Amino acid sequence: MKGRPVRSLVVAAVSAATVVVAAPSALAAPAPAPSTISWAACTDPTLAAAGAECGMLSVPVDYSHPNGKQIQLAVSRVKHKTTEDKYQGVMLTNPGGPGGSGLLLAARGNRVPNHAGDAYDWIGFDPRGVGASVPALTCDANYMDYNRPNYLPLTHQIEQTWLDRSKKYAQDCAAKNPADLLNNMKTTDTVKDMDSIRRALGAKQLNFYGYSYGTYLGQVYGTLFPQNVRRMVLDSTVDPRNVWYQANLNQDIAFDKNLNTWFGWVAQHDDVYHLGRTQAAVKHVFDEQLLKLSFQPAGGYVGPDEFIDVFQQASYYQLRWLTLGDAFSKFVNKGDWQTLKTLFEAFGGRGDDNGYAVYLAVQCTDVQWPTSWNQWRLDNWRTFLQGPYFTWQNAWYNAPCVYWPAKPGKPVQVDGGKVANVLMIDETLDAATPYEGSLEVRSRFPGAVLIAEPGGTSHAITPRGNACVDNRIADYLATGALPARKHGRTADLECAPLPQPVPPAPTPPAASLTAKTSAVPS
């Protein structure tokens, strides 16, 4: 699920690639029948290397008029590698967002240990409005560009500028996209698309692997189509009680906690980074740089917004700690702002707002957001007291919902009572989807089993080499076997998270030549 920018690592990796669907004629016109996919070889290198095939599926823009206007979903498939007698069916995937392209996930089955993924057809897709699906939403491709107002609205002028920008973005979305699509971008619409994909593939039931927001798709699918669920893996689970206004406020506090954890890690490796020997010292350096950038963007590009956007990744994924530690150190000790600029462009939505437009189109219409800006102001300043780094960043990311040009609906009351079994995984300090959400969904799915990683701060990236977790995923996909479910509101199995990364030791010359600036406390 997205905060700012809420993307699972899967989403970030997929977004970095340009996926070309090898069905050019299908891009121009609907497929010959709404329940079929015309397959051809994929042209994307990752998918091609995996032997994937790609195609387009026509679905109704409005399921209440199934024979009306159609849109096209881009779909990818890597077929099973086992003999037919060992085939376990279709594995539909979603990387999260909402707004993440999922085409590359068709190649993800080979990451499951013990060849347990080989028995499935792995299916990736770009949800409606996303990426290679037609039409794809866009409102203002340069909205996330440089020279934005400071996220922190310390003056009425800054606040009003952001409100004006947010309103203009919503108006641009109305002007540049089909109204019937904007009115049918809810989670329930994508869930119906998922079932259309199932039917097009001739599958009696779906297996599903969802990350982040994808876990909410799984919850709603399991509620609306329980008879069509075979197996389901949910990694980093959305709390259905909080969609979506409160969910974002909860994220703000959790992201700040994880950033402070990263400060402590940087301090532990002061021999490498030279930014302070304590968590408080590193935090002081960070705050000092943030303040300086508020007055003068580094290189004319990296201001406080870009700085916050880049280092939010430390709150998402421990595997990015090394890259960010190196970038922070080079910026403070050597004045290297170019690396931060490169990271901002790699992590953010600069020059392509498709993911952001879809994110808003879904979240702003899944449920009615508060229409009074006074409530937003009060709630966000209150949250700011506990989460000063990311609260206002996230508030402005979502602010177009105040003005969104499509009628909101009501969220589905999630009920997994008719779903036989589900495997859930979550790190207990996951910030984007706080751990309480996994406990809540487990309580609503009596057939679910939860694997927790106590103390882990990473979000939505299984399988990634943690044998305790990955082997349970493999066992579940191979046989349906799950750990025993415990009584109470608790995890059913605990696995230690992967250890925090260790930076390479500096060579003696580098250590001797790198001195702390006078502004850096020891």
Secondary structure as the mmCIF struct_conf table of DSSP 4:
data_model
#
loop_
_struct_conf.conf_type_id
_struct_conf.id
_struct_conf.beg_label_comp_id
_struct_conf.beg_label_asym_id
_struct_conf.beg_label_seq_id
_struct_conf.end_label_comp_id
_struct_conf.end_label_asym_id
_struct_conf.end_label_seq_id
BEND BEND1 GLY A 3 GLY A 3
TURN_TY1_P TURN_TY1_P1 ARG A 4 PRO A 5
HELX_RH_AL_P HELX_RH_AL_P1 LEU A 9 SER A 15
TURN_TY1_P TURN_TY1_P2 ALA A 16 ALA A 16
BEND BEND2 ALA A 17 ALA A 17
BEND BEND3 ALA A 22 ALA A 22
HELX_RH_AL_P HELX_RH_AL_P2 PRO A 24 ALA A 28
BEND BEND4 ALA A 29 ALA A 29
BEND BEND5 PRO A 32 ALA A 33
TURN_TY1_P TURN_TY1_P3 PRO A 34 SER A 35
STRN STRN1 ALA A 40 ALA A 41
BEND BEND6 ASP A 44 ASP A 44
HELX_RH_AL_P HELX_RH_AL_P3 PRO A 45 ALA A 49
TURN_TY1_P TURN_TY1_P4 ALA A 50 GLY A 51
STRN STRN2 GLU A 53 PRO A 60
BEND BEND7 VAL A 61 ASP A 62
TURN_TY1_P TURN_TY1_P5 TYR A 63 SER A 64
BEND BEND8 HIS A 65 HIS A 65
TURN_TY1_P TURN_TY1_P6 PRO A 66 ASN A 67
BEND BEND9 GLY A 68 GLY A 68
STRN STRN3 GLN A 70 VAL A 78
BEND BEND10 THR A 82 THR A 82
HELX_RH_3T_P HELX_RH_3T_P1 GLU A 84 LYS A 86
STRN STRN4 GLY A 89 ASN A 94
TURN_TY1_P TURN_TY1_P7 GLY A 97 GLY A 99
HELX_RH_3T_P HELX_RH_3T_P2 LEU A 103 ARG A 111
BEND BEND11 VAL A 112 VAL A 112
HELX_RH_3T_P HELX_RH_3T_P3 PRO A 113 ALA A 119
STRN STRN5 TYR A 120 ASP A 126
TURN_TY1_P TURN_TY1_P8 ARG A 128 ARG A 128
STRN STRN6 GLY A 129 GLY A 129
BEND BEND12 VAL A 130 VAL A 130
TURN_TY1_P TURN_TY1_P9 GLY A 131 ALA A 132
BEND BEND13 SER A 133 SER A 133
STRN STRN7 VAL A 134 VAL A 134
BEND BEND14 PRO A 135 PRO A 135
STRN STRN8 ALA A 136 ALA A 136
HELX_LH_PP_P HELX_LH_PP_P1 LEU A 137 LEU A 137
BEND BEND15 CYS A 139 CYS A 139
TURN_TY1_P TURN_TY1_P10 ALA A 141 MET A 144
BEND BEND16 TYR A 146 ASN A 147
HELX_LH_PP_P HELX_LH_PP_P2 ARG A 148 ASN A 150
BEND BEND17 TYR A 151 LEU A 152
BEND BEND18 THR A 155 THR A 155
HELX_RH_AL_P HELX_RH_AL_P4 HIS A 156 LYS A 176
BEND BEND19 ASN A 177 ASN A 177
HELX_RH_AL_P HELX_RH_AL_P5 ALA A 179 LEU A 182
TURN_TY1_P TURN_TY1_P11 ASN A 183 ASN A 184
BEND BEND20 LYS A 186 LYS A 186
HELX_RH_AL_P HELX_RH_AL_P6 THR A 187 ALA A 200
TURN_TY1_P TURN_TY1_P12 LEU A 201 GLY A 202
BEND BEND21 LYS A 204 GLN A 205
STRN STRN9 LEU A 206 TYR A 211
TURN_TY1_P TURN_TY1_P13 SER A 212 SER A 212
HELX_RH_AL_P HELX_RH_AL_P7 TYR A 213 LEU A 224
HELX_RH_3T_P HELX_RH_3T_P4 PRO A 226 ASN A 228
STRN STRN10 VAL A 229 ASP A 235
BEND BEND22 SER A 236 SER A 236
HELX_RH_3T_P HELX_RH_3T_P5 PRO A 240 ASN A 242
TURN_TY1_P TURN_TY1_P14 VAL A 243 TRP A 244
HELX_RH_AL_P HELX_RH_AL_P8 TYR A 245 GLN A 268
TURN_TY1_P TURN_TY1_P15 HIS A 269 HIS A 269
HELX_RH_AL_P HELX_RH_AL_P9 ASP A 270 TYR A 273
BEND BEND23 LEU A 275 LEU A 275
BEND BEND24 ARG A 277 THR A 278
HELX_RH_AL_P HELX_RH_AL_P10 GLN A 279 PHE A 295
BEND BEND25 GLN A 296 GLN A 296
STRN STRN11 ALA A 298 ALA A 298
TURN_TY1_P TURN_TY1_P16 GLY A 299 TYR A 301
STRN STRN12 VAL A 302 VAL A 302
HELX_RH_AL_P HELX_RH_AL_P11 PRO A 304 PHE A 311
TURN_TY1_P TURN_TY1_P17 GLN A 312 GLN A 312
HELX_RH_AL_P HELX_RH_AL_P12 GLN A 313 TYR A 316
HELX_RH_3T_P HELX_RH_3T_P6 GLN A 318 ARG A 320
HELX_RH_AL_P HELX_RH_AL_P13 TRP A 321 LYS A 334
HELX_RH_AL_P HELX_RH_AL_P14 GLN A 338 PHE A 347
BEND BEND26 GLY A 348 GLY A 348
TURN_TY1_P TURN_TY1_P18 ARG A 350 GLY A 351
HELX_RH_AL_P HELX_RH_AL_P15 ASN A 354 ASP A 366
BEND BEND27 VAL A 367 VAL A 367
HELX_LH_PP_P HELX_LH_PP_P3 GLN A 368 PRO A 370
HELX_RH_AL_P HELX_RH_AL_P16 TRP A 373 PHE A 384
TURN_TY1_P TURN_TY1_P19 LEU A 385 GLN A 386
TURN_TY1_P TURN_TY1_P20 PRO A 388 PHE A 390
HELX_RH_AL_P HELX_RH_AL_P17 THR A 391 ASN A 398
HELX_RH_3T_P HELX_RH_3T_P7 ALA A 399 TYR A 403
BEND BEND28 PRO A 405 ALA A 406
TURN_TY1_P TURN_TY1_P21 GLY A 417 LYS A 418
STRN STRN13 VAL A 422 GLU A 427
TURN_TY1_P TURN_TY1_P22 THR A 428 LEU A 429
BEND BEND29 ALA A 431 THR A 433
TURN_TY1_P TURN_TY1_P23 TYR A 435 TYR A 435
HELX_RH_AL_P HELX_RH_AL_P18 GLU A 436 ARG A 444
TURN_TY1_P TURN_TY1_P24 PRO A 446 GLY A 447
STRN STRN14 ALA A 448 GLU A 453
TURN_TY1_P TURN_TY1_P25 PRO A 454 GLY A 455
BEND BEND30 ALA A 460 ALA A 460
BEND BEND31 PRO A 463 GLY A 465
HELX_RH_AL_P HELX_RH_AL_P19 ALA A 467 THR A 479
HELX_LH_PP_P HELX_LH_PP_P4 PRO A 483 LYS A 486
BEND BEND32 HIS A 487 THR A 490
BEND BEND33 ASP A 492 ASP A 492
STRN STRN15 LEU A 493 GLU A 494
HELX_LH_PP_P HELX_LH_PP_P5 ALA A 496 PRO A 501
HELX_LH_PP_P HELX_LH_PP_P6 PRO A 503 THR A 507
HELX_RH_AL_P HELX_RH_AL_P20 PRO A 508 LEU A 513
TURN_TY1_P TURN_TY1_P26 SER A 518 ALA A 519
BEND BEND34 VAL A 520 VAL A 520
#
